[in-house]
Amino acid sequence: MKQAKLLNAQEFKRLAAVIDSKRHAVRNHTVVALSFYAGLRACEIAGLRVGDVYEGNGTVRDSFYLQAEQTKGGEGSTVLVNKKLAAALKRYAERYPKHCAKADAPLIFSGKGGGFSAQTIVNLFAVLYEAAGITGASSHSGRRQYVTALADKGINPRVIQVLVRHRHLNTTMHYIDVNDAKLRKAVELVDL
């Protein structure tokens, strides 16, 4: 099975520019942030409720809990919110205050008034990547990029496994991108 493409810095900038040019830019940036900065799957993004990520007073939680029915694996888990994701969620709440005041509402709203399904999240990513001229990317690219970025920073694979809610470490290892530049950098670390 072919893996979702990782985006380089130029592609990520193009993606951001495309999002900025479209309707619901803040919402769409938030969807991308949930994928790239928390490693969430499309079904997990679609399953989020406003009250999952915001306190009663509207502030962004520093972590939130995914219920078993919100996850692919059917097991609940805590998601830690980093500064970039917190900033995106804050912008979202500021842009859509009435929506974000409803704790039971789906976090990501559709133009038709309801929430997104996992498939419509997948479709949104496909439309955005196509408009940005990025081939090979999918709704899973952000999750894979999240795992690879953590691995590239030297984070223990077992820690990454827990953060992305994989049952098996082997699954996590398949997400990590390896290329010639990384191999070259690794061998240059050998010093006897």
C-alpha positions in Angstrom: 0.0 0.0 0.0 1.4 3.4 -1.0 1.9 5.8 1.9 0.6 9.3 2.0 3.0 11.9 0.7 4.9 14.1 3.2 4.8 17.8 2.3 7.9 19.9 2.0 8.0 23.5 3.2 7.1 24.9 -0.2 4.1 22.6 -0.6 2.9 23.5 2.9 3.1 27.2 2.0 1.1 26.5 -1.2 -1.5 24.6 0.8 -1.8 27.5 3.2 -2.2 30.0 0.3 -4.9 27.8 -1.3 -6.8 27.6 2.1 -6.5 31.4 2.5 -8.1 31.9 -1.0 -11.1 29.8 -0.2 -14.3 30.2 1.8 -14.1 29.0 5.4 -10.3 29.5 5.5 -10.1 29.6 9.3 -12.1 26.4 9.5 -10.0 24.6 6.9 -6.7 25.8 8.5 -8.1 24.3 11.8 -8.7 20.9 10.1 -5.2 20.9 8.7 -3.8 21.9 12.1 -5.6 19.0 13.8 -4.0 16.6 11.3 -0.5 18.1 11.1 -0.1 19.2 14.8 -1.9 16.5 16.6 -1.7 13.6 14.1 -5.5 13.1 14.1 -7.2 10.8 11.6 -10.1 12.1 9.5 -12.6 10.1 11.6 -11.2 11.6 14.8 -11.4 15.2 13.4 -15.0 14.5 12.3 -15.9 13.1 15.7 -14.7 16.1 17.7 -17.3 18.2 19.5 -16.7 21.8 20.5 -16.7 20.9 24.2 -13.9 18.4 23.6 -11.4 21.1 22.8 -12.7 24.2 24.6 -13.3 24.8 28.3 -16.7 26.2 29.3 -15.3 29.8 29.2 -14.0 29.3 25.6 -10.3 28.8 26.2 -8.5 26.0 24.4 -7.8 22.9 26.5 -4.2 21.9 26.7 -5.3 18.3 26.1 -8.6 16.6 25.2 -9.9 13.1 25.4 -11.1 11.1 22.3 -13.9 8.8 23.3 -13.7 5.2 22.0 -16.4 6.0 19.4 -14.4 8.9 18.1 -11.3 6.7 17.2 -10.4 4.2 14.6 -9.2 1.6 17.1 -12.3 1.9 19.4 -10.2 2.9 22.4 -10.3 6.3 24.1 -7.2 8.3 24.4 -5.8 11.7 25.4 -4.5 14.1 22.7 -2.0 16.7 23.8 -2.4 20.2 22.3 0.8 21.9 21.2 1.2 25.7 20.8 0.6 25.7 17.1 -2.6 23.7 17.4 -3.7 25.8 20.3 -3.2 29.0 18.2 -5.3 27.5 15.4 -8.1 26.5 17.7 -8.0 30.0 19.3 -8.4 31.6 15.9 -11.2 29.2 15.1 -13.1 30.2 18.3 -12.5 33.9 17.6 -13.8 33.6 14.0 -16.8 31.4 14.9 -17.8 32.5 18.4 -21.5 31.5 18.1 -20.6 28.0 16.8 -17.9 27.5 19.5 -20.3 28.4 22.3 -22.3 25.2 21.7 -20.4 22.5 23.5 -22.4 19.7 21.9 -22.0 20.9 18.3 -19.6 19.2 16.0 -16.2 21.1 16.1 -15.9 21.2 12.4 -19.1 22.5 10.8 -20.2 22.1 7.2 -21.6 24.8 5.0 -24.9 23.0 5.2 -25.1 23.5 9.0 -24.2 20.1 10.3 -20.8 18.5 11.0 -18.3 16.9 8.7 -18.2 13.1 8.3 -14.9 11.3 8.1 -15.4 11.1 4.3 -16.1 14.8 3.9 -12.8 15.5 5.8 -11.0 13.2 3.4 -12.7 15.0 0.5 -11.8 18.4 1.9 -8.1 17.4 2.0 -8.3 16.0 -1.6 -9.8 19.3 -2.9 -7.2 21.4 -1.1 -4.2 19.3 -2.2 -5.5 19.3 -5.8 -5.9 23.0 -5.8 -2.4 23.4 -4.4 -1.0 21.1 -7.1 0.2 18.5 -4.6 -0.1 14.9 -5.8 0.2 11.9 -3.6 -1.0 13.7 -0.5 -4.2 12.6 1.4 -6.0 13.2 4.6 -3.3 10.9 6.2 -0.4 13.1 5.1 -0.6 15.3 8.2 -0.6 12.3 10.5 2.4 10.8 8.8 4.1 14.1 8.8 3.4 14.4 12.5 5.0 11.0 13.2 8.0 11.7 11.0 8.6 15.2 12.5 8.7 13.7 16.0 11.1 10.9 14.9 13.3 13.4 13.1 13.6 15.3 16.4 14.8 12.2 18.2 11.6 11.4 20.1 11.5 7.8 21.3 9.4 5.7 19.0 7.4 4.3 21.9 6.5 7.8 22.9 5.4 8.5 19.3 3.3 5.3 19.3 1.4 6.5 22.4 0.9 10.0 21.0 -0.6 8.6 17.7 -2.6 5.9 19.4 -1.2 2.9 17.6 -1.6 -0.5 19.2 1.7 -1.8 17.7 5.1 -0.1 17.5 5.5 -1.7 14.1 2.7 0.4 12.7 4.3 3.6 14.0 7.6 2.7 12.4 5.9 2.3 9.0 4.9 6.0 9.2 8.4 7.3 9.6 9.9 8.6 6.4 13.4 7.5 5.6 15.3 9.1 2.7 18.9 9.4 1.4 19.6 12.7 3.1 18.5 11.2 6.5 20.6 8.1 5.9 23.7 10.3 5.1 23.1 12.4 8.2 22.9 9.3 10.3 26.1 7.7 9.1 28.0 11.0 9.6 27.2 10.8 13.3 29.5 7.7 13.7 32.6 8.8 15.6 35.0 6.3 17.1 
